Amino acid sequence: MAISECGEISQDACYTLAEFTSRTGLKRDALRAARRNGLRVVYKHNRAYIMGRDWLAYLDSSESDNTTPEKDNAPEAV
């Protein structure tokens, strides 16, 4: 099954780093941060790949990053 839409990550697909960054729009530093925070990268034959299921699992595990803060940082009025 070919995926023709840019930005779509399929659970059962394998992506090269170039294709993955093109589809997600992540820049180099953002991808490095994701890797440091648990995104699994598979290395085979001196090439790096990201499995779609690993990206989706990473997004599920980092849901807390998108929560809104309970309070803003503005000082309270007296």
C-alpha positions in Angstrom: 0.0 0.0 0.0 1.6 3.2 -1.1 1.1 6.4 0.9 0.8 9.4 -1.4 0.0 12.1 1.1 2.8 14.1 2.6 2.7 14.2 6.4 1.1 10.8 6.8 2.9 8.2 9.0 1.6 4.6 8.7 1.9 2.2 11.6 3.1 -0.6 9.4 5.7 1.3 7.4 9.5 1.9 7.7 10.9 5.3 6.8 14.5 6.5 6.1 15.4 9.6 8.1 15.1 11.8 5.0 11.6 10.6 4.2 10.6 10.7 7.9 11.7 14.3 8.3 10.0 15.2 5.1 6.7 13.7 6.2 6.7 15.0 9.7 8.3 18.4 9.1 10.7 17.9 12.0 14.0 19.7 11.6 17.4 18.3 12.7 17.3 19.5 16.3 13.7 18.4 16.9 14.5 14.9 15.6 17.6 14.8 17.8 15.5 15.8 20.8 12.9 13.1 20.0 15.6 10.5 19.8 17.1 11.6 23.1 13.5 11.4 24.6 12.9 7.8 23.5 12.1 7.7 19.8 13.7 4.4 18.6 15.9 4.5 15.5 16.8 1.3 13.8 20.2 1.0 12.1 20.7 -1.6 9.3 23.6 -1.7 6.8 24.8 1.7 7.9 21.4 3.4 7.3 19.0 4.8 9.9 15.2 4.0 9.8 12.3 4.9 11.9 9.3 2.6 12.1 5.9 4.2 11.9 4.7 2.2 15.0 7.7 3.6 17.0 6.8 7.2 16.0 3.2 6.7 17.0 4.2 5.0 20.3 6.5 8.0 20.9 3.7 10.4 20.4 1.4 8.4 22.7 4.1 8.4 25.4 4.7 12.1 25.2 1.1 13.2 25.5 1.9 15.1 28.7 4.0 17.6 26.6 0.8 19.0 25.2 -1.0 19.7 28.4 -1.8 23.3 29.3 -0.2 24.8 32.3 -2.4 25.1 35.4 -1.3 28.7 36.0 0.4 31.3 33.9 3.6 32.8 35.0 2.2 36.3 35.4 2.4 37.7 39.0 -0.9 37.8 40.9 -2.5 41.2 41.4 -2.5 42.4 45.0 
